Amino acid sequence: MPSQTKYLPLLLAPSVVAELVPGRKVSIQSVYKWMHGVRGKRLRTKLIAGRRYFTREWLEAFLLGDEADEFAQAEPAAKGASCTK
């Protein structure tokens, strides 16, 4: 069965950012910096036939940063346990 993942060319990343974050413009140079790493985070990309691609999900995860990591690693609290800080 073919994969349902939709890969987008890296050159489209600035327009996707504009859709995800209204009023926010980024340049393609910023996207290339994200690909190589910023503040310990890297935009995940895939090399296909000599061209770089990304997915909307990977871009959202990069933009959310630590929030996405905390959400992904969070385990449900045990029954009857209280949440304290």
C-alpha positions in Angstrom: 0.0 0.0 0.0 1.5 3.4 -0.9 2.4 5.8 1.8 -0.1 8.6 2.6 2.6 11.1 3.6 2.6 14.1 1.3 6.1 15.5 0.8 6.3 19.1 -0.2 9.4 20.8 -1.8 11.5 22.8 0.7 10.9 25.9 -1.4 7.2 25.9 -0.4 8.0 26.0 3.4 7.8 29.8 3.6 4.3 29.8 2.2 3.2 27.0 4.5 4.6 28.9 7.5 2.5 31.9 6.4 -0.6 29.6 6.4 0.2 28.2 9.9 1.2 31.5 11.5 -0.9 34.3 9.9 1.1 37.5 9.5 4.5 35.8 9.8 6.8 35.8 6.8 10.0 33.8 6.6 12.6 33.6 3.9 13.9 30.5 2.3 17.3 31.3 4.0 15.6 30.9 7.4 14.2 27.5 6.3 17.7 26.3 5.3 18.9 27.4 8.7 16.1 25.5 10.4 17.2 22.4 8.4 20.7 22.6 9.8 19.6 23.4 13.3 18.5 26.3 15.5 18.6 26.3 19.3 19.1 22.5 19.3 16.1 21.8 17.0 16.2 20.8 13.4 13.5 20.9 10.7 13.2 17.3 9.5 13.6 16.9 5.8 14.0 14.1 3.3 16.3 13.9 0.3 14.4 12.4 -2.7 16.1 12.3 -6.1 18.5 15.1 -5.1 15.9 17.5 -3.8 14.8 18.3 -0.2 11.3 17.7 0.9 9.4 18.2 4.2 5.9 17.4 5.5 3.4 19.8 7.0 3.5 17.7 10.2 7.3 18.0 10.5 7.1 21.8 10.0 4.4 22.1 12.7 6.5 20.0 15.1 9.5 22.2 14.5 7.5 25.4 15.0 5.9 24.1 18.2 9.4 23.3 19.5 9.4 22.2 23.1 5.7 22.1 23.4 5.5 19.3 20.8 8.3 17.3 22.7 6.5 17.7 26.0 3.2 16.6 24.5 4.8 13.6 22.7 6.6 12.4 25.9 3.8 13.0 28.3 2.3 9.9 29.9 -1.2 9.8 31.3 -1.3 10.3 35.1 -2.0 7.3 37.2 -5.5 6.9 38.4 -6.1 8.9 41.5 -2.8 10.8 41.2 -2.8 14.5 41.6 -0.8 17.0 39.5 1.4 19.3 41.5 4.2 21.7 40.5 
